[in-house]
Amino acid sequence: MKILVIGGTGRLGRVLNVILQKEKYTIIPLGSNELDLTGKNVVDKIIRYTPDYIIHTAALSSVDECERHPNLAYNINTYGTERVANAALKLKVPLLYISTDYVFDGKNPPYSEDDEPNPVNVYGKSKLQGEDFVKRLSSSIILRVSWLFGPEGNDFVDFVLKADEPISVIRSQTSKPTCTIDISYAIKNLIGNRVSGIYHFASPPSVSRLEWVESILKLNKIKKEIREVNWDSLNVPAKRPLNSTLSTNKYNKEFGEIRSWNEALREIIDG
Ligand SMILES: NC(=O)c1ccc[n+]([C@@H]2O[C@H](COP(=O)([O-])OP(=O)(O)OC[C@H]3O[C@@H](n4cnc5c(N)ncnc54)[C@H](OP(=O)(O)O)[C@@H]3O)[C@@H](O)[C@H]2O)c1
């Protein structure tokens, strides 16, 4: 089976390519140089690759960049996704779209697939509107994930390891840090079993940013001073949901338990 990975140059995409190739899938990874979702003739360009399956992980993924550049955020995350969905529709192939815990407002966790989204920032709104285009396809999967980290680095774990002291951490923001290796195996399970609909995938347990930072430092055997701060003092443009913890009961029931982020982080540190 030939799988087009749109966003194949991203942090999740690069890990996904390797894992799916090991499963004997033929992977065509595309970054924005090969396919700009905001450019011309996106649908035709996708069709020319003649994939049997499309995985769409591309996004303007920086929450603050989305808030600073809302037009770009909607153009990539919403209308880019519309173009991908239209191509899948024309090709009559299934589409798996990566979405986010930030579609929720963070007031009533944990969130199941049936809960009503209510995003609090441009990133969440643009990704949720992207979901609406994907839902038009009967054989599509929307996979919501949270707080990514992984072997590709350039993520929150890296930020903590490189940060000057004291590290400023938002007071009581909570979710589940999730490893890109584990998401990639989840994608393999979902597409291999030909399921459709919304799925939540996130690594247990749910933690505050403070606990997450403390664990990153402890597992790397590094000591740094941490300071808990409020949003206002950080001076970032985008609001975040306070507790966007995803419930993964549906995934657990169908595919089994998800390993902890602690175990996944230890595997990455040990190489
Ligand atoms: N990072 C998180 O904590 C997090 C949390 C929840 C959900 N997610 C979702 O998970 C997915 C993967 O995230 P990630 O962290 O792997 O993202 P990432 O590292 O920022 O990678 C983004 C990908 O999107 C591509 N892209 C950006 N603009 C594009 C455009 N105009 N046209 C085509 N491709 C474009 C990039 O291509 P180039 O690099 O070639 O430009 C890259 O391959 C995203 O859908 C994101 O919304 C992320």
The ligand as an ORCA input file, in Angstrom:
! r2SCAN-3c Opt
* xyz 0 1
  N       3.558     19.569     18.628
  C       2.601     19.292     19.506
  O       2.785     19.356     20.737
  C       1.240     18.846     19.014
  C       0.217     18.590     19.948
  C      -1.028     18.132     19.475
  C      -1.238     17.951     18.109
  N      -0.231     18.237     17.229
  C      -0.480     18.043     15.799
  O       0.393     17.005     15.372
  C       0.774     17.209     14.001
  C       2.274     17.091     13.863
  O       2.892     18.060     14.685
  P       4.482     18.256     14.656
  O       4.865     18.704     16.026
  O       5.121     17.076     14.045
  O       4.599     19.501     13.666
  P       5.916     20.155     13.054
  O       7.147     19.474     13.559
  O       5.781     21.623     13.266
  O       5.813     19.825     11.495
  C       4.866     20.489     10.724
  C       4.823     19.856      9.355
  O       3.865     20.577      8.593
  C       4.478     20.966      7.361
  N       3.921     22.236      6.910
  C       3.908     23.433      7.536
  N       3.357     24.368      6.730
  C       3.017     23.744      5.578
  C       2.432     24.161      4.359
  N       2.096     25.439      4.130
  N       2.242     23.252      3.390
  C       2.594     21.945      3.569
  N       3.165     21.494      4.687
  C       3.377     22.386      5.694
  C       5.972     21.101      7.668
  O       6.720     21.033      6.468
  P       8.199     21.718      6.329
  O       8.912     21.422      7.621
  O       8.786     20.999      5.157
  O       7.969     23.169      6.128
  C       6.155     19.908      8.593
  O       6.322     18.737      7.838
  C       0.184     18.555     13.599
  O      -0.982     18.338     12.875
  C      -0.132     19.240     14.925
  O      -1.227     20.127     14.801
  C       0.996     18.677     17.640
*
